[in-house]
Amino acid sequence: MPERTPLEATVTGTLDRGDYVVEKIHFQSLPGAHVAANLYRPAHAAGRLPAVLYLCGHSQGKVNPSYQANPRWFGQHGYVALALDPVQLGECQGLHHGTYREGRFDWPSRGYTPAGLEVWNAMRAIDYLQGRGDVDGERIGVTGLSGGGAISWFLAAADDRVKAAAPVCQSGSVERMAADRGTDGHCDCAFWINYHRSCWADIGALIAPRPFLIASRRGHVLWRPAGYRPVADRIRRQYAALGAAGRFDLVEDAAPHGYTPKLRQDPATGPIAVYGRGATALPAIYAALLDPHVGEIILEQPPETHADPVAAEFLGVLRVGDVPQNLALAYPRPITSLGAMPPAFSWTKDVYQLLGAGDLIRVIAAPREWRLHAAVADGAAATAR
């Protein structure tokens, strides 16, 4: 490994966005090699927070709106997220597309691929995150799209400080890329210098048994299901052999390259909880009542009655009961309140108490304190067994 020289990290400005703050940062992964990044963090948070390293693909870098949307979501929901510009895009200089369009076919002979530099930049970004007072250095994950997806694989394999990885697109096999001539239309960083004739499943084995989610799109013209599905099957068997089958999954969507709501928000990887705040608390309650797959209800400042003008109309609902009575129908599923429950919900708590389940209703102070209720986690574990 290169020497870990001083990062010389500099914050050049901040943007206050109300519930989150953006810090404009650059650091030196090597002396004189500047890496530009944006850091998204909650505007009001205390203590050390989990962090996500967000690796951008090769379209505009971090200024791409879709690349801003994801780290922004993390910053709004109790995480610190650091989005890096890749080499040759955004504010980072250097040459990335050597064999792709610059005729630098000497690169493989020299044992060089920009994937190595991108991984090193990401490793130094973890160094930076671990040096911050607001980051829990033992809870760092990585995700990214396209070229950032490939580097998410490689970084998690190379650096065990990454506790969870979720590459989006850019997952497949060397065999399939060769058969499809995918190398003709792709960035250099998608491949490593393959001295040992390894494949993507071998990279996945280096990540095991840490949590690992592959998100892919069936309509992708370069990274096809015929490539990533066999790789996922091999990795799944590896995780099962290590007794960690529940820590790996593949989620797919029928679309071409890029993010979709399903890939970004809805992978079916474990128990489901619903959250509603203010007026949206009522749809959360009734969604849970109508869907037995929802394991926990999380409410923040819910209306106490359907007579409240902010409450959405549900036809005929008051013929059955008002909000506290209908919420009690969620028994025996846990209910979590962010902040004190409004007084009317003492009725719900009394019902749970009479049914011997008073411990299934709890109050926490802030979203960052939330963890899946032990009753839900135990039930999911029992189902997996």
Secondary structure in CASP SS format (residue, H / E / C, confidence):
PFRMAT SS
TARGET T0000
AUTHOR 0000-0000-0000
METHOD secondary structure of the structure
MODEL  1
M C 1.00
P C 1.00
E C 1.00
R C 1.00
T C 1.00
P C 1.00
L C 1.00
E C 1.00
A C 1.00
T E 1.00
V E 1.00
T E 1.00
G E 1.00
T E 1.00
L E 1.00
D E 1.00
R C 1.00
G C 1.00
D C 1.00
Y E 1.00
V E 1.00
V E 1.00
E E 1.00
K E 1.00
I E 1.00
H E 1.00
F E 1.00
Q E 1.00
S E 1.00
L E 1.00
P C 1.00
G C 1.00
A E 1.00
H E 1.00
V E 1.00
A E 1.00
A E 1.00
N E 1.00
L E 1.00
Y E 1.00
R E 1.00
P E 1.00
A C 1.00
H C 1.00
A C 1.00
A C 1.00
G C 1.00
R C 1.00
L E 1.00
P E 1.00
A E 1.00
V E 1.00
L E 1.00
Y E 1.00
L E 1.00
C C 1.00
G C 1.00
H C 1.00
S C 1.00
Q C 1.00
G H 1.00
K H 1.00
V H 1.00
N C 1.00
P H 1.00
S H 1.00
Y H 1.00
Q H 1.00
A H 1.00
N H 1.00
P H 1.00
R H 1.00
W H 1.00
F H 1.00
G H 1.00
Q H 1.00
H C 1.00
G C 1.00
Y C 1.00
V E 1.00
A E 1.00
L E 1.00
A E 1.00
L E 1.00
D C 1.00
P C 1.00
V C 1.00
Q C 1.00
L C 1.00
G C 1.00
E C 1.00
C C 1.00
Q C 1.00
G C 1.00
L C 1.00
H C 1.00
H C 1.00
G H 1.00
T H 1.00
Y H 1.00
R H 1.00
E C 1.00
G C 1.00
R C 1.00
F C 1.00
D H 1.00
W H 1.00
P H 1.00
S H 1.00
R H 1.00
G C 1.00
Y C 1.00
T C 1.00
P H 1.00
A H 1.00
G H 1.00
L H 1.00
E H 1.00
V H 1.00
W H 1.00
N H 1.00
A H 1.00
M H 1.00
R H 1.00
A H 1.00
I H 1.00
D H 1.00
Y H 1.00
L H 1.00
Q H 1.00
G C 1.00
R C 1.00
G C 1.00
D C 1.00
V E 1.00
D E 1.00
G E 1.00
E E 1.00
R E 1.00
I E 1.00
G E 1.00
V E 1.00
T E 1.00
G E 1.00
L E 1.00
S C 1.00
G H 1.00
G H 1.00
G H 1.00
A H 1.00
I H 1.00
S H 1.00
W H 1.00
F H 1.00
L H 1.00
A H 1.00
A H 1.00
A H 1.00
D C 1.00
D C 1.00
R C 1.00
V E 1.00
K E 1.00
A E 1.00
A E 1.00
A E 1.00
P E 1.00
V E 1.00
C C 1.00
Q C 1.00
S C 1.00
G C 1.00
S C 1.00
V H 1.00
E H 1.00
R H 1.00
M H 1.00
A H 1.00
A H 1.00
D C 1.00
R C 1.00
G H 1.00
T H 1.00
D H 1.00
G H 1.00
H C 1.00
C C 1.00
D H 1.00
C H 1.00
A H 1.00
F C 1.00
W C 1.00
I C 1.00
N C 1.00
Y C 1.00
H C 1.00
R C 1.00
S C 1.00
C C 1.00
W H 1.00
A H 1.00
D H 1.00
I H 1.00
G H 1.00
A H 1.00
L H 1.00
I H 1.00
A C 1.00
P C 1.00
R C 1.00
P C 1.00
F E 1.00
L E 1.00
I E 1.00
A E 1.00
S E 1.00
R E 1.00
R C 1.00
G C 1.00
H C 1.00
V C 1.00
L C 1.00
W C 1.00
R C 1.00
P H 1.00
A H 1.00
G H 1.00
Y H 1.00
R H 1.00
P H 1.00
V H 1.00
A H 1.00
D H 1.00
R H 1.00
I H 1.00
R H 1.00
R H 1.00
Q H 1.00
Y H 1.00
A H 1.00
A H 1.00
L C 1.00
G C 1.00
A C 1.00
A H 1.00
G H 1.00
R H 1.00
F E 1.00
D E 1.00
L E 1.00
V E 1.00
E E 1.00
D E 1.00
A C 1.00
A C 1.00
P C 1.00
H C 1.00
G C 1.00
Y C 1.00
T C 1.00
P H 1.00
K H 1.00
L H 1.00
R H 1.00
Q H 1.00
D C 1.00
P C 1.00
A C 1.00
T C 1.00
G C 1.00
P C 1.00
I E 1.00
A E 1.00
V E 1.00
Y E 1.00
G E 1.00
R E 1.00
G H 1.00
A H 1.00
T H 1.00
A H 1.00
L H 1.00
P H 1.00
A H 1.00
I H 1.00
Y H 1.00
A H 1.00
A H 1.00
L H 1.00
L H 1.00
D C 1.00
P C 1.00
H C 1.00
V E 1.00
G E 1.00
E E 1.00
I E 1.00
I E 1.00
L E 1.00
E E 1.00
Q C 1.00
P C 1.00
P C 1.00
E C 1.00
T C 1.00
H C 1.00
A C 1.00
D C 1.00
P C 1.00
V C 1.00
A C 1.00
A C 1.00
E C 1.00
F C 1.00
L C 1.00
G C 1.00
V H 1.00
L H 1.00
R H 1.00
V C 1.00
G C 1.00
D C 1.00
V H 1.00
P H 1.00
Q H 1.00
N H 1.00
L H 1.00
A H 1.00
L H 1.00
A H 1.00
Y C 1.00
P C 1.00
R C 1.00
P C 1.00
I E 1.00
T E 1.00
S E 1.00
L E 1.00
G C 1.00
A C 1.00
M C 1.00
P C 1.00
P H 1.00
A H 1.00
F H 1.00
S H 1.00
W H 1.00
T H 1.00
K H 1.00
D H 1.00
V H 1.00
Y H 1.00
Q H 1.00
L H 1.00
L C 1.00
G C 1.00
A C 1.00
G H 1.00
D H 1.00
L H 1.00
I E 1.00
R E 1.00
V E 1.00
I E 1.00
A C 1.00
A C 1.00
P H 1.00
R H 1.00
E H 1.00
W C 1.00
R C 1.00
L C 1.00
H C 1.00
A H 1.00
A H 1.00
V H 1.00
A H 1.00
D H 1.00
G H 1.00
A H 1.00
A H 1.00
A H 1.00
T H 1.00
A H 1.00
R C 1.00
END
